[in-house]
Amino acid sequence: MPSYKLYYFPARARGEVSRFIFKQAEVDFEDVRVGGEDWVKFKPNTPYGSMPVLEVDGKMLGGSGSIQRYLAEKFGLAGSNDFENAEIDSINDALVDLGQQLINRHHEKDEAKKAELGEKLKSETFPKFLGIFEKLVSSNASGWIYGSKVTYADFHLYNLMGWVKMGDAEALDSFPAIKKNMEAVKALPNIAKWLKERPEDQY
């Protein structure tokens, strides 16, 4: 079995989906949380000057999406063929698009602009993207976002909806299939255990 190290900030954000994959697959990994001066020192050693970074037997892989896909395909949390993997990847990309808009608001320094972005999220962005994800889940008899089993896209949906609720506590009220999907993810024994024991990060 290869040796895995996942490097990320002391946060959930873009590192948490990969942690979910490891936990669900019951694969040991070193959860390396890098912050402050340690990040300044570590940054030049990363592939792209950013995290998360996955180290596999000393080889570094950067990019949250690439890491998620690699782990999910390796540990049975992706599709069963190349086309299914591509379809799940396309769902993941849509989740990334929504997440980036939440990140943009989070990092906005101008308070007036930040408030404006927040209102746009509530009135336009959330309804658009949540409508897409609601349709995907509700049209799938399994209750997962794709296919008959849980995939890393379900983990991404679960984590991203936590961000969404931070921006608008009532955002999911009109999307029962998404809420049911989140409950199903949370009920997975390995994930339930991780949710109880994981650090209380800021985001």
N, C-alpha and C positions, 0 to 999 in steps of 0.2 A: 504493500500500500504506500503510495507517495506521501510525502510530508507536506502538509498545507499550512500556510500562514496567511491570514487575511489582515491587511493593514488598513485602518481607517481611523478617523477622528473619534474622540469619546462621544459618539452620537449614533443615532440610528440612520436616518436619512438614506444616503445612497449605499450604505454598507449593509443595511439590515436584511435585504432580500437574500443576499448571499449567506448571511448567518442562518436565516430560515432554511435555506437549502441544505446546508451542512447538518443542521439539527434534525430536519425531517428525514434525511438519509442516514442519520446516525453515523456520521463520518467525523472522526476527530480532526480538529484544526486548532491552531493557535490564534486566538482573537486578540490581535495586537492593536491597542488603542493609542494613537500617536497624537499628542497635542503640544501646544506651546513651543518651547525651544527644541523639543525632540522633533517636532514637525519641521522646523527650520533646518535642522541637521539632516533629516531623512529625505527631504524634498529633492535634492539633487540626485539621489539614487533611484528615484521613481522614473518609470518610462516617459511620462508626460508632465511631470511636475504637479501631479494631482493624486488624490486617492478616491476610491479604494484601489489597492494593489493586492493581487493574489500572488503569493510565492509558492511555486510547486517544485519541490526538490531543488531549490536555489534559483529557479527561473522565474522572472517577474512578468506578470500579465497586468496591464492597466486597462481602465475603462469599465465602469460598473456594468454596462450591458453585456460586454464581452465576457466578463467574469461570470455573470449570471447564466448566460447561455452555455458556457463551457461546463460549469458545474451541473446545471440542470440536465444537459445531454449525457453527461458522464454518470449521473446518479439516478436516472430514470424519472426525472421531473420535467421532461420536455415531451415532444411528440414521438411517434413511432416511425417516422420517415422524414426525409428532407423537406417535403412540402409542408407537412404538419409543423415541423420546426420553424419554417418560414412564416406560417400563419401565426403561430404563437409569438414569434419575434415581432410581427407587425402590430400585434396587440400591445406588446411590451413597449414598442416605439410610441404608440399613442399615449400610454401611461407616462412615458418620459416627457412627452410634449406638455402634458398637463402639469407634471411635476416641475418642469422648468419655469412655467408661469408662476407657480407658487414660490419658487426660489427667487425669481426676479422681484416679486413683491417683498419678500423677506429681507433682501439686501438693499432695497431702495432707501436712500438716505434722506431724501426730501419727504417730509411728513405729508405734505399736501398731495404729492405724486403717489405716495404710498397708499393714502386713503382712496385716491382715485382708482388705483390698481385693484384695491380690495373690493370696491364697489363693482368694478368690471368683472372680477372673478365671480361674485355672487349673482350678478344679473345675466352674464353672457357665458363665461367660460365653464363654470360648474354645470349649468343646465346642458350645455352642448356635449361636453365629454361624459358626464354621468349618464346622459341619455344613451350614448353609444354603448357604454359598458353595461348599462341595465338591459339593453336589447340583446347583447351578446350572452349575458348570463341567463336571462329569462327564456331565451330561445333554446337553451341547452337543458335537456331533461335531467342531466346529472347535477345541475346546480353549480357546476364549475364554469369558468369563463371560456374554456375550450375543451372539447372532447369529454371522455368518460372518467377522467381521473384528475386529481389536483396536479397543477403545473406551477412553475415559477411565476407565471403571469398572475395566478391567484394570490401568491405571496406579495407580488408587487401591488396588486389592487388593494389588498388588506392594509399594507403599510402606507400607501398613498392616501387612502381614505382617512387615515388618522391625521395627515396633514390638512386634508380638506376640512375636516371637522374643527381643526384649530382655527381655520379662517372663517368658517360659518357653521356653527353648532347644529343648525337645522338643515344643512345641505343635503343630507341623505333621506330626509323625511319622505320624499316622493319616489324613492328608489328602493322598494322592498327586496328586489332580487339581489341587489348589491349587498344589502344588510344581511340577508340570509347567507350569501356567499361568505361574508366576513365571519359570521357565526360558525360556519362549517370549517373554515380555516382555523379559527380559534379553538375548535373542539378536537382537532387532530392531537392525539396524545403527546407527541414529541414537541409540537408547537406550543401546546398548553403548558408543558413543563418549562419551555424556554421563556414564555411570557411571564412566568412566575419568578424565574431566577435571573433574568437579564438585568443589567444595570439601569438605574433610573436616569436615563439621558435626557438632555434638554429637548431634543427633537429627533 
